[in-house]
Amino acid sequence: MSPRLLVTGAAGFIGSHVCEALLARGDEVVGVDNFDPFYDRAVKQRNLEGLRGAKGFRLVEADIVRDVLPLEDVSVVLHLAARPGVRPSLEDPASYGDTNVTGTVRVFEAARRAGLRRIVFASSSSVYGDATPAPFAEDTAAVWPISPYAASKRAGELMAHAFAHLYGMQIACLRFFTVYGPRQRPDLAIHRFTHLIAGGHPIRMHGDGSSERDYTYITDCVDGILAAVDWTARPRPAGRAEPINIGGGARVRLDRLIELIGQALGREVRIERGGDQPGDVRLTAADMRRAERELGYRPAVGIEQGIRQFVRWYEAIHGRQR
């Protein structure tokens, strides 16, 4: 029998890609999503187009905080659901505590009560804050998050450690570094910049353009997640919660990123400068030695190729503007 996996956040950017990849390798998938109004429900419905009617896939509309999870015959939980975004978390931190902390504990507890021991948890590079030396290694303390979103993700990791220690669970805490690609959320920088530049509008660049990010293309991220699923199956004498970086392998300056988007669109870029944004870190850079050792993870898509592929997807959805 094919294994059955539960994926929370299944209609989201990363979640929908993961569900497709699991089905492609022969797994059964139960997807859970609450269609949170953080962005238009129609966007998530479009994310699900490749999954509707697919053999082995079932979608359950449910809320991880309030509803019972459909865990019958499930062997692995992929907990990808979260309230996203650094900047919005500054405006409504309590909701991030509800979904990202309470919701995560409820997912872990539901798995425990169902006798499940294998979990993949979507964390974030935001947990490293601004005080971690680059490249960010998983054994650094990560005790100075600078946004409620980052703090909520770190809290989820700490809960993972407690559950692994107490109940023998195997939990991979994947720290994603700025994932992008087709279906990326419309509020995120690459998608937002592409939309504005394609329409001939100026973009607002916060800071002087020297801030750097480690950008991870969606196919690389999915490869890391599937490898983490297999990682949870390895026999071990005791429970383990392991933080593992999933990055793109290079640091890219903000002004360089904007330049690449303009080139891929064939459009002139007009920039309006703004001050640094509270909650944003100046730098992210993944140390991926643990990911390679534990998961065999090696990113394959560089930023130039990734931006070209994203722009092709964007133009296929929205049309090429003249």
N, C-alpha and C positions, 0 to 999 in steps of 0.2 A: 504493500500500500504506500502511496505517496504521503510524505509528511504533510500535516496541516499546520499552517502558521497563521497567527493573528497579527494584523498590522493596524495599529492605531494611526490616525492621520492619513488614511489610505487615499483620500481624494486630494491631498495636498501635492505640492511640487515634488518633493522627494518621495513621498509615500506612493504616489501613483506609478512612478518609475520603478520603485522596488517591487510593487505588486506584479507589474508586467514581467520583470526579470525572474521573479519566483515562479510564475506560471510557465515561463519559457523553459525553465529547467525541470519542469514536471511536478512542482509542488502544488498543493491546494492552499488557497488563501481565503481567509475571512477578513474582510476589510471593515474597519470601524472609522466613522467620521461624523462629527456633529454639525458640519457645515457652518462653522462659526462665522458671523458677519464681519470679521476683520477685513475681508475683501469679498467681492461679489460672488455669490453662490454660483453664478453662471460660469465663472472661471474654473471652479472645482468640477462642475458638471462636464466641462470640456476636457479636463484632465482625465476623466473616467471613460472617455470615448473608446479607448482601446481595450477596456476591461468589460464593457457591457456585453453580456451574453457569452463571455469567455468561459470555456469549460474549466471547472475547478475554482471559480471565483464567486464569492457571495459578499454583498455589501450590506452592512447593518448601520443604520443611522442611529447613533447613540453618543452620549456624553460620558467621558471617562470619569468625571467627578460625581455624576449622579446616577448613572445607569449600570445595570449588571452587564458584564462583558460576556460574549458568547464563546466560552472556552471549551466547550465539549469537543473531545478528540484532538485538541490543539496540543502540539508538542513544543512550540517555540513562540514567544511573544516578541514582536518588534514594536517597541514603544516609540513612535515617531511623532505622535500628536503633542502639540504645545501651543501656548500663546506666544507668537513670534514677535521679534522686533525689539531692538535696543531702545530707540527713541520713544516709541509708544509706551514702553514700560515706565518711563519717567512720569507720564501723565496718569497712569492707572496701575500703580504697583500692586495693589491688592488683588486685582484680577490675575496677575502673574503668579502670585502666591497660591491662589485657588487652583488654577489649571496646572501649572508647572511643578508645584510642590505637592499639594493635596492630591491632584489628579495622578501624579506619578506614584505616590504612595499607594493610592487605591489600585492602580494597575499591578504594582508589585504584590500587594496583599491578595488581590484576586488570583493572581498566578500561584501564590503560595497555597491558598486554600484549595485550589484545583490540583495541587500536587505537581505543578510545573516548576522546573528548576532552570530553564534556559531562557534568558532574556537578552535582547539587544536594545540598549537605551540611547536615544539621540541626545547627546549633550552638545556643547558648543565651545569653540575657541575663546569665546568671551570670558570663560571662567579664569583665564590667565591674567586679565586686567592689564594695567599699564606698568606693573612692577616686575614682570618676568623677563629675564634676559633672553634674547633671541639666539638661536631658534628655540621655541618653547618645547620643553621636554616634560613628559607626563609626571616625572617624579619631583617636579618643583611644587611648592606648597599650594599655589593657587588660592590664596586666602584674601586677596584684595580685589574682588570684583567691583566694577565702577558703575554698574547699572542694576536695577531690580531684575531685569531679564538674566543677566549674567549670574547674579546671586541665586536666582531660582534654579538655574541649571546646575550650579555647584551644589545646591541643597539636594537636588535629585541624585547627584553622584554620591553624596554622603549617605543618603538613604539606601542606595544600591549597596554600598559597603556594609551597612548594618544588616540588610536582608541576606547578603551573601554569607556573612559571618554567622548569623544566627540560624539560617535555614538551609545552608548548603547550596545556595543558588550559584549559577555561573552567569555573570552579567558582564557583557561588554559595554562599557560607557564610551561611545564614539564621540570624540570632540571634532565636530565638523568645522572646517575653515572655509567660510564664504562660498557656499555651493551656488553654482549658476548653470544655466543651460535652458533648453526648451522647457516651458511651463514655469519658469521662475516667477515667484510672486511679483505682481506689478509694482509693489512699493519698494522693492530692492533696487540698489543703485544701478546695476547694469541694465535692468529692464527699464527703469525710469529714464536713465540717460538716453537709451536707444529710442524710446518713444519721443522724447523731446527733440533730439537731433533729427530724427526722421521727419518730424513735422516742421522743421525749420525754426524751432523755438530755442532760446538760450537756455543753458543749464546753469544751476548754481553749484559752484565748487566750494566746499567748505575747507578753509585753510589755504595753504599756498601750493597744494598739489603734491607735496612731498610725502604725505602719509602713504603707508604701504600695506598691502593685504596679500595674503596667500589665498589665491582663488582656486577653487576645486571644481572641475567640470563634472556634470551630473553622472556621466557614465563611470567615471573614476569613483565617485562617492558610492554609487550602487555596487560596484565591485567590492569596495571595502565593507559594505553592509553584509553582502552575501558571504564574504569570507568570515565575518564576525559570527554569522549564524553557525557556520561550520565550527568555528572556534569554541562555541558554547557546548559542543557535543564531545569535546575531548575529555577523557576520564581523568578526574583529579580526586585526591583524597579528601579535599575540603572545599567549601564554597570560595568563590573568588569574584571580585568586582574589579575589572581592569580598565582604567582609562587609556584610550588609544586615539592618537591623532589621525585624522583623515584629511590630508591637505593636498595641494596641487603641486608642490615641489619647487615653487619660486615665489619671490616677493615682487609685487608689481606696484609701481607708484600710481597714485590716483591720476595725475596728469597723463601718464602713459596709457592708462586704461581708457580715458576719455578719447585720446588720440586714436587708439585702435578701433573704437566704436565708430568714430567719424570716418575713418578709412574704409571700414567694412561697409558702411552705408553709402560711401561716396558723397558725403555731405560736409559742408563747412561747419565747424563747431564754434558757437559763440558762448563765451563763458562769462558769468557774473560771479564775482568773488564774495564769499561770506566768511564769517568767523568760524572757528572750530565749534563743533557741536558737543554739548555735554553728554557724557556716556559713551562717546566714541573713543576707541583706543587709537593710538598713533601708528601702531604696527602689529601685524600678526605674522607669524612665521612658524611653520610646523617642523619640529624634529620628528622625522618619520622612521627612525631606526626601530622603534618598538613595533610600529605597524608592519614593517617589512619582516621583522623577526616572528611576530605572532600570527600575522595574517597573510604574509607573502604579498603585501600591498605595495604596488609601485604605480604611481599615476602615469597615464599615457598621453593625456591631452594637454598641451601647452596653451598659454593664454591667447596667442595669436589664432591658433586653430579653433579654440573654444569660442572666441568672440565671433569669428566668421560663421561658425555653425549656429550660434545663437541668433545672429542677425538674419541668417537664411530662414530660420524658424519664424522669427518675428515678422518678416516680410511675407511669408506664406500665410500667416494668420491675418495680418492687418493690411496686406498689399504693399507694394513698393511705391512710395510717394515720390512725385517728381518735383 
